[in-house]
Amino acid sequence: MSEATPLPGSYRDRRGRIFTVGGRVFRTVMPAAIEDFEFVRSTGLVEELIKIGKLVDETVVDKDVLGNHGADAALVLEHPRLPLISYPYEWCFSALKDAALLHLDIQLAALARGVALTDSSAYNVQFDGPRPVFIDHLSFRRYEDGEFWAGHRQFCEQFINPLLLRSLRGVPHNAWYRGSLEGITAEELSMMLPWQSRFSWQVLTNVFMQAKLQRSSDRSDALTKAQSRRLPKIGFEQMLRSLRGWIAKQTPKSDGRTVWQDYAADNSYDEQEAANKRAFISKFVSHGKPNTFLDIGCNTGDYSIVALESGATRSIGFDFDHGALEHAYRRARDTGVNFLPLLLDAANPSPGQGWRESERAGFSERAKGDAVVALALIHHLAIARNIPLHEVLDWLIAMAPAGVLEFVPKSDPMVKRLLQLREDIFDDYDADSFESLLADRARIVRSETVSASGRKLYWFERD
């Protein structure tokens, strides 16, 4: 059996840690956590949450599976492996909102059974398709009568404040969150919000009053006094329900059309050419039946839907346009298809971050699939971002053993638009060079010209 490898991002929890062994995922439950662990399970909460899909499943296994890493553990659990770990700075507004609502729903279900959560980390939520799921089984502990919400500030910084940045100011949370992994502080956000936002009780209490506390010179005394007060359980529940209702009403400001949101309907090929493109993707997917289909430059997800209808188990899409991602995520969520769209600037993917640059893994480490498709993307990287064509191909082909890539020639209106305001220095950007570079890296199974302007699809398989 493979050696157990600790997950770098789980080092913070001294009550247990995550390990991987040969692609399987395990969690240790240390002696310090066993009392809470057994109490919480005696309430039926965990079983209930797993049954309704809000908590990732667990199975108690033999400690020997982790070798020496399991020797000191009280228990070892195995969890199903999720196809991709994503982070809040890669979620669209609606995905972050759904994750916040899930967290509050779990808090309320826990309180009803005499259980509370130790923290409110957004990283304790992952997505299985468009469905958020809670993953930290050791966040649950026995509720102490009269306690305040221990994770309130963290919930504000990692959920509420990023959502308000977009809903009140129209600024997406992603770049700020990526640069500040613990979220957005009340002090920072309060300086950006309009004065009249204080008329909202929720904004006043969760942002401005917290910001004042954070700036206060006697902050420690204020915190001590707050923690010494008692909050009846019914008051705790009412606070959570009120917060949930308020968050559920939040929408992204200026949720109008963005550059690429209308691309599926406004492009350089007609309906027949689009049908040819869909047929090519359908044949490729039907042949391989990939479990995980990666759609790089997914836009609103039309070709991911084609892939799912043609036999792919799941699709994970990536795009840089917030409007397109919102549309894609809401459609997937509302129709129940197994498609998760995430934010990606392909020329600047999420890097390894956090402690020792490995606490949050980079995009290339996580984005591995059975098939990859990049449609109407390569010209944006090679021409708009000046990335050498061979490096673009190296990056894409490394993601999966098979895929479909689209080459868009200079005769296409979209490429002409990119070259309008700049010198054409791309002498090696042509179909022959592209095909030669691809053939050096993989076997070309099939190719087909799908538009009058010369757009061409290439089906490749790595040897």
C-alpha positions in Angstrom: 0.0 0.0 0.0 1.1 3.6 -0.7 2.6 5.6 2.1 0.2 8.0 3.9 0.7 11.7 3.0 -0.6 14.4 5.2 -2.7 17.1 3.5 -0.8 20.4 4.0 -4.0 22.4 4.5 -5.1 20.4 7.5 -2.2 21.2 9.8 -4.2 23.8 11.8 -6.6 21.3 13.5 -4.9 19.6 16.4 -8.0 17.4 16.9 -7.3 15.5 13.7 -5.6 15.6 10.3 -6.3 14.6 6.7 -4.1 12.1 4.9 -4.2 10.6 1.4 -3.1 7.0 0.6 -3.1 5.9 -3.0 -5.9 8.3 -4.0 -8.0 7.6 -0.9 -8.8 10.2 1.8 -8.6 9.6 5.5 -9.1 11.7 8.7 -7.6 11.0 12.1 -9.6 11.6 15.2 -7.2 12.3 18.0 -7.9 11.5 21.7 -8.5 15.1 22.5 -11.5 15.1 20.1 -13.0 11.7 20.8 -15.4 12.8 23.5 -17.0 15.4 21.3 -16.9 13.0 18.4 -18.9 10.3 20.2 -21.4 12.8 21.7 -22.1 14.4 18.3 -22.7 11.0 16.7 -25.0 9.9 19.5 -27.3 12.8 18.6 -27.9 11.5 15.1 -26.8 14.8 13.6 -24.0 13.4 11.4 -26.2 10.6 10.1 -29.0 13.1 9.2 -26.6 15.6 7.5 -25.0 12.8 5.4 -28.3 11.4 4.4 -29.6 14.7 3.0 -26.2 15.4 1.3 -25.1 18.4 3.4 -22.1 16.6 5.0 -19.5 14.4 3.2 -19.8 10.7 4.1 -17.6 8.9 6.6 -16.6 5.3 7.4 -14.6 4.1 10.4 -11.6 2.1 9.1 -8.6 0.2 10.6 -6.0 2.6 11.9 -3.3 0.5 10.2 -4.2 2.0 6.9 -2.2 5.1 7.9 0.8 3.2 9.3 2.7 5.2 11.9 0.4 8.3 11.3 -2.5 6.4 12.7 -0.8 5.0 15.8 -1.7 7.8 18.1 -5.2 8.3 16.7 -8.4 7.3 18.6 -10.1 6.6 15.3 -9.5 6.8 11.6 -12.2 7.8 9.1 -12.3 7.4 5.4 -14.2 10.0 3.3 -15.1 9.8 -0.4 -12.6 11.7 -2.6 -14.0 14.8 -4.3 -13.0 15.3 -7.9 -11.5 18.7 -7.3 -10.9 20.9 -4.2 -11.9 24.5 -4.9 -11.5 27.6 -2.9 -13.8 30.6 -2.1 -11.7 32.9 -4.3 -12.6 30.6 -7.3 -16.4 30.7 -6.6 -18.8 33.0 -8.2 -21.1 35.2 -6.0 -24.0 32.7 -6.0 -21.7 29.8 -5.1 -20.3 31.7 -2.1 -23.8 32.6 -1.1 -25.0 29.0 -1.3 -21.9 28.0 0.8 -22.8 30.6 3.4 -26.4 29.4 3.6 -25.3 25.8 3.9 -23.1 26.8 6.9 -26.0 28.5 8.6 -28.3 25.5 7.9 -25.8 23.2 9.5 -25.5 25.5 12.5 -29.2 25.5 13.0 -29.5 21.7 12.6 -26.7 21.3 15.1 -28.2 23.6 17.7 -31.4 21.6 17.5 -29.5 18.6 18.7 -27.3 20.3 21.3 -24.3 20.7 19.1 -22.3 23.7 17.9 -19.5 24.4 15.5 -16.0 25.3 16.6 -15.4 27.7 13.7 -16.9 29.2 10.5 -14.3 28.6 7.9 -15.4 28.8 4.3 -12.7 26.3 3.5 -14.9 23.7 5.4 -17.2 23.8 2.4 -16.6 22.1 -1.0 -18.7 21.6 -4.0 -19.9 18.3 -5.5 -21.1 19.6 -8.9 -23.1 22.8 -8.0 -24.1 21.4 -4.6 -22.2 22.7 -1.5 -21.2 20.1 1.0 -19.6 20.5 4.5 -16.4 18.5 4.9 -15.0 19.0 8.4 -16.3 16.3 10.7 -14.3 17.6 13.6 -15.8 21.0 13.6 -18.7 19.7 15.6 -18.7 19.8 19.4 -21.1 19.8 22.3 -23.1 23.0 22.7 -22.5 24.9 25.9 -25.7 26.5 27.3 -25.6 30.3 26.9 -22.5 30.5 24.7 -22.1 33.2 22.0 -21.3 32.3 18.4 -17.6 31.5 18.6 -17.2 31.7 14.8 -19.2 34.9 14.2 -16.2 37.1 13.2 -14.8 34.4 10.9 -18.2 34.0 9.3 -18.3 37.7 8.6 -14.8 37.9 7.2 -15.1 34.7 5.0 -18.7 34.9 3.9 -20.6 38.1 4.7 -18.0 40.7 3.9 -17.0 39.2 0.5 -20.7 39.0 -0.4 -21.3 42.6 0.6 -18.4 43.8 -1.4 -20.2 42.6 -4.5 -23.8 43.3 -3.5 -23.2 46.8 -2.3 -20.2 48.0 -4.3 -20.3 45.8 -7.4 -16.8 44.6 -6.8 -16.2 40.8 -7.1 -14.7 39.3 -4.0 -12.3 36.9 -5.8 -9.1 38.9 -6.3 -9.2 40.3 -2.7 -10.0 36.9 -1.2 -7.1 35.3 -3.2 -4.8 37.9 -1.8 -6.1 37.6 1.7 -6.9 34.0 2.4 -8.7 34.6 5.7 -11.2 36.8 4.0 -12.1 40.5 4.2 -12.1 42.3 7.6 -14.9 44.5 8.8 -12.4 47.3 9.2 -11.3 47.1 5.6 -14.9 46.7 4.2 -16.3 49.6 6.4 -14.0 52.0 4.6 -15.5 51.1 1.2 -19.2 51.0 2.0 -21.5 54.0 1.4 -22.6 55.9 4.5 -26.3 55.0 3.9 -25.6 51.3 4.2 -25.6 51.9 8.0 -29.4 52.0 7.8 -29.3 48.2 7.3 -29.3 46.7 10.8 -27.3 43.7 9.5 -24.7 45.8 7.9 -24.5 48.1 11.0 -24.0 45.2 13.4 -21.9 42.8 11.3 -19.7 45.4 9.6 -19.5 48.8 11.2 -19.9 47.8 14.8 -17.3 45.0 14.3 -15.0 47.5 12.6 -15.3 49.9 15.5 -14.4 47.0 17.9 -11.4 46.1 15.8 -10.1 49.7 15.9 -10.8 50.1 19.6 -7.8 50.5 21.9 -9.6 48.5 24.6 -10.5 45.7 22.2 -9.4 43.0 24.6 -11.6 44.3 27.4 -14.6 44.6 25.0 -14.1 41.1 23.8 -13.8 39.8 27.4 -17.1 41.6 28.3 -18.9 40.2 25.2 -17.7 36.7 25.9 -18.8 36.9 29.6 -22.4 37.6 28.6 -24.9 34.8 28.1 -26.9 34.2 25.0 -30.0 32.0 25.4 -30.2 29.2 22.8 -33.3 30.6 21.3 -31.6 33.9 20.8 -28.7 32.2 19.1 -31.1 30.4 16.8 -33.0 33.6 16.0 -29.8 35.4 15.1 -28.8 32.6 12.7 -32.3 32.6 11.1 -32.3 36.3 10.7 -28.8 36.3 9.2 -29.9 33.5 6.8 -32.9 35.3 5.6 -30.8 38.5 4.9 -28.0 36.6 3.1 -30.6 34.7 0.9 -31.8 38.1 -0.4 -28.3 39.3 -1.5 -27.7 39.7 -5.2 -24.6 40.9 -7.1 -24.8 44.6 -7.9 -24.7 45.5 -11.6 -25.5 41.9 -12.6 -25.8 43.0 -16.2 -24.2 41.8 -19.4 -20.5 41.3 -19.4 -18.0 40.9 -22.2 -18.3 37.1 -22.8 -21.6 36.3 -21.2 -23.4 36.6 -24.5 -20.6 34.8 -26.4 -22.6 31.6 -27.0 -25.1 33.6 -29.0 -22.7 36.3 -30.4 -19.8 34.6 -32.2 -18.3 34.2 -35.6 -20.1 31.1 -36.7 -23.7 30.3 -37.6 -26.1 27.8 -36.1 -25.0 25.0 -38.4 -21.3 25.6 -37.6 -22.2 25.6 -33.9 -24.1 22.3 -34.4 -21.0 20.8 -36.1 -18.9 21.9 -33.0 -21.4 20.3 -30.6 -21.4 17.1 -32.7 -17.6 16.9 -32.6 -17.6 17.2 -28.8 -20.4 14.7 -28.4 -18.6 12.1 -30.5 -15.4 12.7 -28.5 -17.1 12.3 -25.1 -19.2 9.3 -26.3 -16.0 7.5 -27.2 -14.2 8.0 -23.9 -17.0 8.4 -21.4 -14.7 10.5 -19.1 -15.5 10.6 -15.4 -14.1 14.2 -15.0 -14.4 16.5 -18.0 -12.5 19.8 -17.7 -13.9 22.7 -19.7 -11.3 25.4 -19.9 -12.9 28.7 -21.0 -16.4 27.2 -20.4 -18.3 30.5 -20.8 -21.9 29.8 -19.8 -21.3 26.0 -19.9 -23.0 25.0 -23.2 -20.4 22.5 -24.2 -20.2 21.1 -20.7 -23.9 20.3 -21.0 -23.2 18.6 -24.3 -20.5 16.5 -22.6 -22.8 15.5 -19.7 -25.5 14.6 -22.2 -23.0 12.5 -24.1 -21.8 10.4 -21.3 -19.4 12.4 -19.1 -20.0 11.8 -15.4 -19.2 15.3 -14.3 -17.9 18.5 -15.8 -15.7 21.2 -14.1 -15.6 24.4 -16.0 -13.3 27.4 -15.7 -13.7 31.0 -17.0 -12.7 34.5 -16.1 -16.0 36.3 -16.8 -18.1 36.8 -13.7 -21.4 37.2 -15.6 -20.9 34.0 -17.6 -20.0 32.1 -14.4 -23.1 33.3 -12.6 -25.3 32.2 -15.5 -23.5 28.8 -15.7 -23.6 28.1 -12.0 -27.3 29.1 -11.6 -28.3 27.0 -14.6 -26.4 24.0 -13.2 -27.8 24.4 -9.7 -31.4 24.9 -10.9 -31.4 22.0 -13.4 -29.4 19.6 -11.2 -26.7 18.8 -13.7 -23.3 17.8 -12.4 -21.4 20.9 -13.6 -19.3 23.2 -11.4 -18.0 26.4 -13.0 -15.1 28.1 -11.3 -13.2 31.4 -11.8 -9.9 31.1 -13.7 -7.7 33.7 -15.4 -5.8 31.1 -17.5 -2.8 33.4 -17.8 -2.7 33.8 -14.0 -4.1 30.7 -12.4 -4.5 30.3 -8.6 -1.0 29.6 -7.2 0.0 27.5 -4.2 -0.6 29.7 -1.2 -0.7 29.8 2.6 1.8 28.3 4.9 4.9 27.1 3.0 3.0 27.9 -0.2 1.2 24.5 0.0 -1.7 25.1 2.4 -4.0 25.9 -0.6 -2.8 24.0 -3.6 -2.3 25.7 -7.0 -4.5 25.2 -10.0 -2.2 22.9 -11.9 -1.9 20.5 -8.9 -5.7 20.2 -8.6 -7.0 20.5 -12.2 -6.5 16.9 -13.4 -9.2 15.1 -15.4 -9.9 12.3 -17.8 -10.6 14.7 -20.7 -9.9 18.4 -21.3 -11.6 20.7 -23.8 -10.4 24.2 -24.6 -12.7 26.0 -27.1 -12.2 29.6 -28.3 -9.4 30.0 -25.7 -6.0 29.5 -27.2 -6.0 32.7 -29.3 -6.7 34.7 -26.2 -3.6 33.3 -24.5 -1.3 33.3 -27.5 -2.2 36.7 -28.9 -3.9 38.7 -26.2 -1.6 37.6 -23.5 1.6 36.9 -25.6 2.1 33.4 -24.2 4.1 31.2 -26.6 1.9 28.7 -28.4 4.0 25.7 -27.4 3.6 26.6 -23.7 -0.2 27.0 -24.1 -0.3 23.4 -25.5 2.0 22.1 -22.8 -0.3 23.5 -20.1 -3.5 22.2 -21.6 -2.3 18.7 -22.6 -0.9 18.1 -19.1 -4.4 18.3 -17.6 -5.8 15.1 -19.1 -4.8 12.1 -21.3 -7.2 13.1 -24.0 -9.0 16.3 -25.2 -10.3 18.6 -27.8 -8.5 21.9 -28.7 -9.8 24.6 -31.0 -7.5 26.6 -33.2 -8.9 30.0 -34.3 -6.9 31.4 -37.3 -6.1 35.0 -38.0 -8.8 35.1 -40.7 -11.5 34.7 -37.9 -13.3 37.9 -36.9 -12.5 37.3 -33.2 -8.7 37.2 -33.8 -9.0 40.2 -36.1 -10.6 42.0 -33.2 -7.7 41.1 -30.9 -5.2 42.4 -33.5 -7.0 45.7 -34.3 -5.1 47.8 -31.7 -1.7 46.0 -31.7 1.1 45.0 -34.0 0.8 41.5 -35.4 4.1 40.0 -34.1 2.8 36.4 -34.2 4.5 35.0 -37.2 4.3 31.4 -35.9 0.5 31.6 -35.1 -1.0 29.6 -37.9 -2.7 26.2 -38.4 0.4 24.4 -39.6 2.5 25.4 -36.7 -0.3 24.6 -34.2 -0.8 21.1 -35.8 2.9 20.4 -35.7 3.3 21.5 -32.1 0.3 19.3 -31.1 1.6 16.3 -33.0 4.9 16.6 -31.2 3.1 16.2 -27.9 0.2 13.9 -28.6 -1.5 11.7 -31.2 -4.1 13.6 -33.3 -7.0 11.2 -33.5 -9.2 13.5 -35.6 -9.5 17.0 -36.8 -12.4 19.0 -38.4 -12.9 22.5 -39.7 -16.1 23.8 -38.1 -16.5 27.3 -39.3 -16.3 29.3 -42.6 -13.6 31.4 -41.1 -11.4 28.3 -40.7 -11.8 27.4 -37.0 -10.6 23.8 -36.5 -11.1 21.3 -33.8 -8.4 18.7 -32.9 -9.1 15.5 -30.9 -5.9 14.4 -29.3 -4.7 11.5 -27.1 -1.5 11.4 -25.2 0.7 8.4 -25.9 
